[in-house]
Amino acid sequence: MVIGLFSSAIFKSLIMVVSIIMLDFILGVLISRKKETFDVGLLPKFIATNLFPYVGGLVVLALLSVYLAQMEYLYYTAVGLVTLKFSKEALLDKITELFS
């Protein structure tokens, strides 16, 4: 069962969306370093409020959808919406801002 989990489409899509979320986070840190507004003291609050809710929610939905086939629709919908949100922000807006 565990081997099937790591080779499933659910796990692959989870890795993809978490990678996009982390790319958005890294680009945000680089932009704040460029603008010289980076504050290490604010980083834990940002991670707890803007990073963990997305990643944690998707992990819970992924685990539920592995064991409950009915949850796959909700999981893939959430992955699609989160991917669209972070793709636009990370890949378009933040890369443009970082290199302008």
N, C-alpha and C positions, 0 to 999 in steps of 0.2 A: 504493500500500500504506500509506503513512504517513497519508494522509487517511482511509482506512478505519479505521485504528487509533484515531484521535481521535474518530470518530463511532460506534465500536462500544460495545456494552453492557459489555464488559470495561473499557474506559477510563472510562465513566461510573460504573460501580460502584466502580472504584478511587478516583476523585475523591470519591465519597460516603463511603467508609469512611475515607479519609485525613482528610476534613473532620471526621468524628466523632472520630477520634483526636486531631486538633489541638484540637477543642473541649474534650475531656477534659483535655488538657495545659494549655490556657489557664485553664480553671476551677480546676485544681489550683494553678496559680501564683496566681490571685486569692484562693483560700482561704488559701494560706500567707501571702500579703501581709496578709490580714485578721487572721490569727492572729499576725502579726508573727514568723513563723518562717522567712520566705523567706531563703535564702542563695544568692547568685549562684555561689559556689564549688561548690555541689553540683549546679548545673544541668547542666553538661556530662556528669557521670556519669549523671544521670537520663535525659538525652536518649540517651546511648549504650546504656543498659541497658533502658530502658522504651519508648522511642519508635522508634528505628531498627530494632530487630528486627521489630516489627510491620509498619512501612512498607516496609522493605527486603524482607522475605519476601513481602509481597503484590505488590510491584513485580516481583520475580523470577517469581512464579507467573503474574502477568498477562502478562508478556512470553512466558513459555513457552506459555501457553494461546492466545496470538495465533497462534503458529506451529505448535503441536501441539494439534489439536482434542481429543485425549484428555485433556489437562490441564484443560480447562474445568470439568469436574466437581469436581476438587480445588480449583480456584481459587474457584468459586462457593460451595463448602462453607466454605472458609477465610474468605471475605468475610462470609458469613452468621454464622459463629461469632464473628468479631472484632467485627462490628457489634453483635451481641447483647451481648457482654461490655462494650464501651465505651458502648453506649446506656444500659444499666442504671446503670453507674457515673457517667457524665457527666451524663446528663439527669435522673436521679432523685436519687441520693445527693448529688452535688456541688452541684447547684442548690439543693437543700433546705438543705444545710449553708452555702452561701454567703449565702443570704438569711434565715437564721434568727437 
